[in-house]
Amino acid sequence: MTTPASTGPTGASPQPPADEREVVTSADLVLTTPAGDLSYRADAGHLLVRDGAGQPLTTMFYVAYTATGDAASPDRPVTYLFNGGPGSASLWLNVGGFGPRRPAQRTPHATPPAPYAIEANTRSLLPTSDLVFLDAPGTGHSRILDGVDPARVWGVDADADVFARAILRHLAVTGRWNSPRYLFGESYGTTRAAVVAHRLQNTGLDLNGVVLLSTLLDWTANLPGADQGFVHLLPTFAATARYHGRAGHAELGDAAFDAAAIDFAQGPYAAALQRGDGLDPAEEARVAEAMASLVGLDAGYLASRHLRVGLEEFRARLLADEGRLIGRFDTRFVAEHAYVVGGGATDPATDDAATAGVTSALVTTFADHLAHDIGYVSPTAYVPLNNMVVEPAWDWRHRAPAIDEPMPLPNVALDLSAAMRRNPHLRVLVLGGRFDLATPYLGARHDLAHLFLGERLRANVTVRAYDSGHMAFVDDAALAAITADVSAFLQGA
């Protein structure tokens, strides 16, 4: 349905395109940073995404920040940001990290309830790039249209197609065709970004760069019975045990300790796992002792598990003697032990001290920002997380470049590799937190090592790790470092 443009807090917004829903535009706002004041405009609205036959599929809600005044320029980069899930809206990257407004937080401790101190975000990426935060269909204010089967948008390939079309539509609406273009995905958003980058290139649209935060490209490593996922987890187990005072090797500094954990994981540990039942019991005991000194669990327990400990077992056991459970998305967070009544499954996003410690502050800040800074009020509720509905319905099959049959689980390193081969100027920045169990940082390095690029293209990939978790940006010190690294990357255009 076509509706007229709305009026923001002051002044009228421009008329939206004829087939888009309501767009609300703020008056000029000001972001004060250490480098000076930056004037900008904030837009909130919907993009109508159509399939290849021109039939409407979904409305994609977005919040866009565009520099005005002296900073405005068609040569400024425009960065499209999205979170993951599947089933997550984009407010986390926005008010959690890189938009112009952000609540004060206490990471790695829980932020108390309202009232929250909502502040100008001096670590925003807006001084470097215009920003567009996109909500996936079925999250935020994005809605699948009546009569459209969710299967047409909920799946690895369908989702990437929708996001690619939304980005093309936004470029058409704003006329930003000749601006430097970047993608910034977090978590499942890194999977999405790899596929979208390749799809956009197939439409004739090259990107300047892709930022991947908390990266997962090859999903096959975590299949039941596979050993590679245990290898990926071990350095994060070790960093966590060291943080909570449960690891050995006190003689090593943090960097040397991390290097030792990675060497052990990829060397003796991986070799032992590969042997399976053929591993000599005496050798298994020796590997268990070495592993125990890194990850802080009892060597006898590790041997009884044949050296294989999943992230939930580790979360429950590391501080079990204190009656505490460590976080999943940031293992520095702790909470009271798991439920004593009931043994059923819980939503991993809610049974997590790290998520619970920041969610209310971010959801509240985003709602306040939409209403008071932009002037956008919707009759429908904003859905920050819908993973309990979206994930069970997700089609995980993926048709990768040069692979004739769909893969049952995606390995989108193939897509990213193809995109980099086709566009030798495409740069990739990979960021991760040392305390993230959901997407352990060694897993990202493993996936990147399997892009199979030549030496010249490998130089286009930069990797950074921070003392933080999955949403690395909710940590103030980590956010400062991330913003500096991403800003330098964006300025490379």
C-alpha positions as CSV (number, residue, x, y, z in Angstrom):
1,M,0.0,0.0,0.0
2,T,1.2,3.5,-0.8
3,T,1.1,6.0,2.0
4,P,2.3,9.6,2.2
5,A,5.6,10.6,3.6
6,S,5.5,11.4,7.3
7,T,6.8,14.3,9.2
8,G,9.8,13.8,11.5
9,P,10.3,15.6,14.8
10,T,10.7,18.9,12.9
11,G,10.2,19.5,9.2
12,A,8.8,17.3,6.4
13,S,10.5,14.4,4.8
14,P,10.8,14.0,1.0
15,Q,8.1,12.1,-0.8
16,P,8.9,8.3,-0.8
17,P,9.0,6.3,-4.0
18,A,5.5,5.3,-5.2
19,D,5.8,1.6,-4.2
20,E,7.4,2.1,-0.8
21,R,5.7,2.3,2.6
22,E,6.0,5.2,4.9
23,V,9.4,6.9,5.3
24,V,10.1,9.2,8.3
25,T,13.0,11.6,8.1
26,S,14.5,13.5,11.1
27,A,15.6,17.1,11.1
28,D,19.3,17.6,11.0
29,L,20.9,16.0,14.1
30,V,24.4,16.5,15.4
31,L,26.9,13.9,16.6
32,T,29.6,15.3,18.8
33,T,32.9,13.3,18.6
34,P,36.5,13.9,19.6
35,A,37.1,14.9,16.0
36,G,34.4,17.6,16.0
37,D,30.6,17.9,15.4
38,L,29.0,16.0,12.5
39,S,25.5,16.9,11.2
40,Y,23.4,14.1,9.9
41,R,19.9,13.0,8.9
42,A,18.2,9.8,10.1
43,D,15.7,8.0,8.0
44,A,13.4,5.1,9.0
45,G,11.2,3.3,6.5
46,H,10.6,0.3,4.3
47,L,11.9,-1.0,1.1
48,L,9.5,-3.1,-1.0
49,V,11.5,-6.1,-2.2
50,R,10.2,-7.9,-5.4
51,D,11.2,-11.2,-6.9
52,G,12.6,-11.6,-10.4
53,A,9.1,-11.5,-11.9
54,G,8.3,-8.2,-10.2
55,Q,6.0,-9.7,-7.5
56,P,6.3,-8.2,-4.0
57,L,7.8,-10.5,-1.4
58,T,8.5,-8.5,1.7
59,T,9.0,-5.0,3.2
60,M,12.4,-4.5,4.6
61,F,12.6,-2.0,7.4
62,Y,15.8,0.1,7.6
63,V,17.3,2.9,9.6
64,A,19.8,5.0,7.6
65,Y,22.1,7.7,8.8
66,T,23.5,10.2,6.2
67,A,25.9,13.0,6.8
68,T,24.7,16.5,5.9
69,G,26.4,19.8,5.6
70,D,30.1,20.0,4.9
71,A,30.6,16.2,5.4
72,A,28.0,15.3,2.7
73,S,29.5,13.9,-0.4
74,P,28.7,11.4,-3.1
75,D,32.2,10.0,-2.5
76,R,31.4,9.1,1.1
77,P,31.1,5.3,1.6
78,V,27.7,3.8,2.3
79,T,27.8,0.7,4.5
80,Y,24.9,-1.8,4.8
81,L,24.8,-3.5,8.2
82,F,22.9,-6.5,9.4
83,N,22.9,-9.0,12.2
84,G,22.4,-12.7,12.0
85,G,20.4,-15.4,13.7
86,P,18.8,-16.4,11.4
87,G,16.0,-14.4,13.0
88,S,17.7,-11.3,14.4
89,A,17.0,-7.7,13.7
90,S,19.8,-5.1,13.2
91,L,19.3,-3.0,16.3
92,W,22.3,-4.7,18.0
93,L,24.9,-3.4,15.5
94,N,23.1,0.0,15.5
95,V,22.6,1.1,19.1
96,G,24.9,-1.6,20.5
97,G,27.9,-0.5,18.5
98,F,28.1,1.7,15.4
99,G,25.1,4.0,15.2
100,P,25.0,7.6,16.6
101,R,23.2,6.7,19.8
102,R,24.2,4.1,22.4
103,P,23.4,3.3,26.1
104,A,26.1,3.2,28.7
105,Q,26.8,-0.5,29.5
106,R,28.8,-2.4,32.1
107,T,30.2,-5.3,30.0
108,P,31.4,-7.8,31.1
109,H,28.8,-7.3,33.8
110,A,25.0,-7.0,33.4
111,T,23.6,-3.5,32.9
112,P,21.0,-2.7,35.5
113,P,17.3,-1.9,34.4
114,A,16.0,1.5,33.2
115,P,16.5,4.3,33.3
116,Y,19.4,4.0,31.0
117,A,22.0,6.6,30.2
118,I,21.5,7.1,26.4
119,E,24.4,9.0,25.0
120,A,26.0,10.2,21.8
121,N,28.1,7.4,20.5
122,T,31.6,8.8,20.1
123,R,32.7,5.5,18.6
124,S,30.1,5.5,15.8
125,L,31.2,4.7,12.3
126,L,29.1,7.6,11.0
127,P,32.1,10.1,10.7
128,T,33.6,7.6,8.2
129,S,30.6,6.2,6.3
130,D,26.9,6.7,5.8
131,L,25.2,3.7,7.5
132,V,22.1,1.7,6.5
133,F,20.9,-0.9,9.0
134,L,18.6,-3.6,7.5
135,D,16.2,-5.9,9.3
136,A,15.7,-9.4,7.9
137,P,12.2,-10.4,7.0
138,G,10.3,-11.5,10.0
139,T,12.4,-9.4,12.4
140,G,12.3,-5.8,13.5
141,H,9.6,-4.0,11.5
142,S,10.3,-6.1,8.3
143,R,7.3,-8.2,7.3
144,I,6.7,-10.9,4.8
145,L,3.7,-9.8,2.7
146,D,0.3,-11.5,3.0
147,G,0.0,-14.6,0.8
148,V,3.8,-15.0,0.5
149,D,5.2,-18.4,1.6
150,P,8.0,-17.7,4.2
151,A,10.0,-20.4,2.4
152,R,10.5,-17.8,-0.3
153,V,12.6,-15.6,2.0
154,W,13.7,-17.9,4.9
155,G,16.7,-19.8,3.6
156,V,20.4,-19.3,2.9
157,D,19.9,-18.5,-0.8
158,A,16.4,-16.9,-0.6
159,D,17.6,-14.6,2.2
160,A,20.7,-13.6,0.3
161,D,18.6,-12.8,-2.8
162,V,16.2,-10.7,-0.7
163,F,19.1,-8.7,0.9
164,A,20.8,-8.2,-2.5
165,R,17.5,-6.9,-3.9
166,A,17.0,-4.6,-0.9
167,I,20.4,-3.1,-1.3
168,L,19.9,-2.5,-5.0
169,R,16.5,-0.9,-4.2
170,H,18.1,1.4,-1.6
171,L,20.8,2.5,-4.1
172,A,18.0,3.2,-6.6
173,V,15.9,5.2,-4.1
174,T,18.8,7.3,-2.9
175,G,20.8,7.6,-6.1
176,R,24.0,6.4,-4.4
177,W,25.1,4.3,-7.3
178,N,28.6,5.7,-7.5
179,S,29.4,5.8,-3.8
180,P,31.9,3.3,-2.3
181,R,29.8,0.3,-1.1
182,Y,30.5,-2.0,1.9
183,L,28.7,-4.8,3.6
184,F,29.0,-5.3,7.4
185,G,27.6,-8.6,8.8
186,E,27.7,-10.1,12.2
187,S,27.2,-13.8,13.1
188,Y,24.9,-15.4,10.6
189,G,25.2,-12.0,8.9
190,T,28.7,-13.0,7.9
191,T,27.3,-16.0,6.1
192,R,24.8,-13.7,4.5
193,A,27.4,-11.2,3.5
194,A,29.5,-13.7,1.7
195,V,26.6,-14.9,-0.4
196,V,25.3,-11.3,-1.0
197,A,28.7,-10.1,-2.1
198,H,28.8,-12.7,-4.8
199,R,25.2,-12.2,-5.8
200,L,25.6,-8.4,-6.2
201,Q,28.6,-9.0,-8.4
202,N,26.4,-11.2,-10.6
203,T,24.2,-8.2,-11.1
204,G,27.2,-6.2,-12.2
205,L,27.6,-4.4,-8.8
206,D,31.1,-4.7,-7.3
207,L,31.8,-3.9,-3.7
208,N,34.7,-2.1,-2.1
209,G,34.8,-4.3,0.9
210,V,33.1,-6.7,3.3
211,V,33.4,-6.5,7.1
212,L,32.7,-9.8,9.0
213,L,32.3,-9.8,12.7
214,S,32.0,-13.1,14.6
215,T,32.4,-15.1,11.5
216,L,31.0,-18.4,10.4
217,L,31.4,-19.4,6.8
218,D,31.6,-23.2,6.8
219,W,28.7,-24.7,8.8
220,T,29.7,-28.3,8.2
221,A,32.4,-28.2,10.9
222,N,29.7,-28.5,13.6
223,L,27.9,-31.6,12.2
224,P,27.3,-34.3,14.8
225,G,30.2,-36.7,14.7
226,A,32.6,-34.2,13.2
227,D,35.8,-33.3,15.1
228,Q,36.7,-29.9,13.5
229,G,34.3,-28.0,15.7
230,F,36.0,-29.2,18.9
231,V,39.3,-28.0,17.5
232,H,37.8,-24.5,16.8
233,L,36.5,-24.3,20.4
234,L,39.6,-25.1,22.3
235,P,41.4,-21.8,22.1
236,T,38.3,-20.0,23.3
237,F,37.9,-22.5,26.1
238,A,41.5,-21.7,27.1
239,A,41.1,-17.9,27.0
240,T,37.9,-18.3,29.1
241,A,39.6,-20.6,31.7
242,R,42.5,-18.1,31.9
243,Y,40.1,-15.2,32.4
244,H,38.4,-17.0,35.3
245,G,41.6,-18.2,36.9
246,R,41.3,-21.9,36.0
247,A,44.1,-22.3,33.4
248,G,47.7,-23.1,34.0
249,H,50.7,-21.6,32.2
250,A,50.9,-18.5,34.4
251,E,54.4,-17.9,33.0
252,L,52.9,-17.0,29.6
253,G,51.5,-13.6,28.6
254,D,48.1,-13.5,27.0
255,A,49.4,-13.5,23.4
256,A,51.8,-16.4,24.1
257,F,49.1,-18.3,25.9
258,D,46.7,-17.9,22.9
259,A,49.4,-19.0,20.5
260,A,50.1,-22.1,22.6
261,A,46.4,-22.9,22.7
262,I,46.1,-22.6,18.9
263,D,49.3,-24.7,18.4
264,F,48.0,-27.4,20.6
265,A,44.5,-27.3,19.1
266,Q,45.7,-27.6,15.5
267,G,48.6,-30.0,16.4
268,P,48.4,-32.7,19.1
269,Y,44.7,-32.2,19.9
270,A,43.5,-32.4,16.2
271,A,45.8,-35.4,15.6
272,A,44.4,-37.2,18.7
273,L,40.8,-36.6,17.6
274,Q,41.5,-37.8,14.1
275,R,42.7,-41.2,15.5
276,G,39.3,-41.8,17.2
277,D,39.2,-45.3,18.8
278,G,42.6,-46.0,17.4
279,L,44.2,-43.6,19.8
280,D,46.4,-45.3,22.4
281,P,45.0,-44.9,25.9
282,A,48.3,-43.7,27.3
283,E,48.5,-41.1,24.5
284,E,44.9,-40.1,25.2
285,A,45.8,-39.5,28.9
286,R,48.8,-37.4,27.9
287,V,46.8,-35.2,25.6
288,A,44.1,-34.9,28.3
289,E,46.7,-33.6,30.8
290,A,48.0,-31.1,28.3
291,M,44.4,-30.0,27.5
292,A,43.5,-29.7,31.1
293,S,46.3,-27.3,31.7
294,L,44.8,-25.0,29.1
295,V,41.0,-25.3,29.5
296,G,40.8,-25.7,33.2
297,L,38.8,-29.0,33.3
298,D,39.8,-32.2,35.0
299,A,42.0,-34.4,32.9
300,G,40.1,-37.5,34.0
301,Y,36.8,-36.0,32.8
302,L,38.4,-35.0,29.5
303,A,39.7,-38.5,29.0
304,S,36.3,-39.9,29.8
305,R,34.8,-37.8,27.1
306,H,37.6,-38.9,24.7
307,L,38.8,-35.3,24.6
308,R,35.5,-34.1,23.1
309,V,33.7,-31.4,25.1
310,G,31.0,-29.3,23.6
311,L,30.3,-25.6,24.4
312,E,27.3,-26.3,26.7
313,E,29.3,-28.9,28.7
314,F,32.1,-26.4,29.1
315,R,29.8,-23.6,30.1
316,A,28.2,-25.8,32.8
317,R,31.4,-27.4,34.2
318,L,34.0,-24.6,34.3
319,L,32.6,-22.8,37.4
320,A,30.3,-25.6,38.6
321,D,32.0,-25.7,41.9
322,E,30.9,-22.1,42.5
323,G,27.4,-22.7,41.3
324,R,27.9,-20.4,38.3
325,L,27.3,-20.7,34.6
326,I,29.5,-18.8,32.1
327,G,28.1,-16.9,29.2
328,R,27.7,-18.4,25.7
329,F,28.2,-15.2,23.6
330,D,30.7,-13.7,26.0
331,T,32.3,-16.2,28.5
332,R,33.4,-13.4,30.8
333,F,29.8,-13.0,31.9
334,V,28.5,-15.3,34.7
335,A,25.1,-16.1,36.1
336,E,23.6,-18.4,38.6
337,H,23.7,-22.1,37.6
338,A,21.2,-23.5,35.1
339,Y,17.6,-24.4,36.0
340,V,17.2,-27.0,38.7
341,V,13.7,-27.8,37.6
342,G,13.1,-29.0,34.1
343,G,15.6,-30.5,31.7
344,G,14.2,-29.4,28.4
345,A,15.7,-27.3,25.7
346,T,16.0,-23.5,26.1
347,D,16.5,-20.7,23.6
348,P,20.3,-20.3,23.6
349,A,19.9,-16.6,23.1
350,T,18.0,-16.2,26.3
351,D,19.7,-18.8,28.5
352,D,22.9,-16.7,28.3
353,A,24.2,-14.2,30.8
354,A,25.9,-12.2,28.1
355,T,22.7,-11.7,26.1
356,A,20.6,-11.0,29.1
357,G,23.1,-8.5,30.4
358,V,22.7,-6.1,27.5
359,T,19.4,-6.9,25.7
360,S,17.1,-4.6,27.7
361,A,19.4,-1.6,27.4
362,L,19.7,-2.0,23.7
363,V,16.0,-2.7,22.9
364,T,15.0,0.3,25.1
365,T,17.5,2.6,23.5
366,F,16.5,1.7,20.0
367,A,12.8,2.2,20.8
368,D,13.6,5.6,22.4
369,H,15.8,6.6,19.4
370,L,13.1,5.7,16.8
371,A,10.4,7.6,18.7
372,H,12.3,10.7,20.0
373,D,15.2,11.3,17.6
374,I,13.6,10.2,14.3
375,G,9.9,10.4,15.1
376,Y,9.0,7.0,13.8
377,V,6.2,5.2,15.6
378,S,4.8,1.9,14.3
379,P,1.5,0.2,15.1
380,T,3.3,-3.1,15.1
381,A,5.8,-4.3,17.7
382,Y,9.5,-4.3,16.8
383,V,10.8,-7.9,16.9
384,P,14.4,-7.9,18.0
385,L,14.8,-11.7,18.0
386,N,12.6,-14.2,16.2
387,N,15.0,-17.1,16.0
388,M,12.7,-19.6,17.7
389,V,10.3,-19.2,14.8
390,V,12.7,-18.5,11.9
391,E,15.4,-21.1,12.5
392,P,13.2,-24.2,12.5
393,A,11.8,-23.0,9.2
394,W,15.1,-22.1,7.6
395,D,16.3,-23.8,4.4
396,W,19.9,-24.5,5.0
397,R,20.6,-25.8,1.5
398,H,23.0,-23.6,-0.5
399,R,24.0,-23.6,-4.2
400,A,27.6,-22.4,-4.1
401,P,29.5,-21.1,-7.1
402,A,30.8,-23.9,-9.4
403,I,28.9,-26.5,-7.3
404,D,26.2,-28.1,-9.4
405,E,24.1,-29.6,-6.6
406,P,22.9,-27.7,-3.5
407,M,24.9,-28.3,-0.4
408,P,22.8,-29.6,2.6
409,L,24.7,-27.1,4.8
410,P,26.4,-24.0,3.5
411,N,30.0,-23.4,3.1
412,V,30.0,-19.8,1.9
413,A,33.7,-19.5,1.9
414,L,33.3,-20.7,-1.6
415,D,31.1,-17.6,-2.4
416,L,33.5,-15.2,-0.7
417,S,36.4,-16.8,-2.6
418,A,34.6,-16.5,-5.9
419,A,33.7,-12.9,-5.2
420,M,37.4,-12.1,-4.4
421,R,38.6,-13.8,-7.5
422,R,36.2,-11.9,-9.7
423,N,36.9,-8.6,-8.1
424,P,40.6,-8.5,-7.2
425,H,40.0,-5.1,-5.4
426,L,37.5,-6.6,-2.9
427,R,39.0,-6.3,0.6
428,V,37.8,-8.3,3.6
429,L,38.1,-7.4,7.3
430,V,37.4,-10.2,9.7
431,L,36.8,-9.4,13.4
432,G,36.2,-11.6,16.4
433,G,36.1,-11.8,20.2
434,R,38.4,-14.1,22.1
435,F,35.5,-15.0,24.5
436,D,32.9,-15.9,21.9
437,L,31.8,-19.6,22.1
438,A,29.1,-19.2,19.4
439,T,31.5,-18.4,16.6
440,P,35.0,-19.2,18.0
441,Y,37.8,-17.1,16.5
442,L,39.9,-20.1,15.4
443,G,36.9,-21.3,13.3
444,A,37.0,-18.0,11.4
445,R,40.7,-18.4,10.8
446,H,40.2,-22.0,9.6
447,D,37.5,-20.9,7.1
448,L,39.7,-18.1,5.8
449,A,42.6,-20.5,5.3
450,H,40.3,-22.5,3.1
451,L,39.5,-19.7,0.6
452,F,42.4,-21.1,-1.5
453,L,43.4,-17.7,-2.8
454,G,46.7,-16.8,-4.4
455,E,49.2,-14.8,-2.4
456,R,48.1,-11.4,-3.9
457,L,44.4,-11.9,-3.0
458,R,45.3,-13.3,0.4
459,A,46.8,-9.8,1.1
460,N,43.2,-8.4,0.8
461,V,42.1,-10.2,4.0
462,T,42.8,-8.7,7.4
463,V,42.0,-10.4,10.7
464,R,41.7,-8.8,14.1
465,A,40.7,-10.3,17.5
466,Y,39.6,-8.4,20.6
467,D,39.1,-9.0,24.3
468,S,35.4,-9.3,24.0
469,G,32.6,-11.7,23.0
470,H,30.2,-12.4,20.1
471,M,28.8,-8.8,20.1
472,A,32.3,-7.5,20.6
473,F,31.1,-3.9,20.3
474,V,29.2,-3.9,23.6
475,D,32.5,-3.8,25.4
476,D,33.7,-0.1,25.5
477,A,37.4,-0.9,25.1
478,A,36.8,-3.3,22.3
479,L,34.5,-0.9,20.5
480,A,37.1,1.8,20.5
481,A,39.6,-0.6,18.8
482,I,37.0,-2.0,16.4
483,T,35.9,1.4,15.3
484,A,39.5,2.4,14.7
485,D,40.1,-0.7,12.6
486,V,36.9,-0.5,10.6
487,S,37.3,3.2,10.0
488,A,40.7,2.7,8.6
489,F,39.3,-0.1,6.4
490,L,36.5,2.0,5.1
491,Q,38.8,4.9,4.4
492,G,40.8,2.6,2.1
493,A,38.2,3.2,-0.6
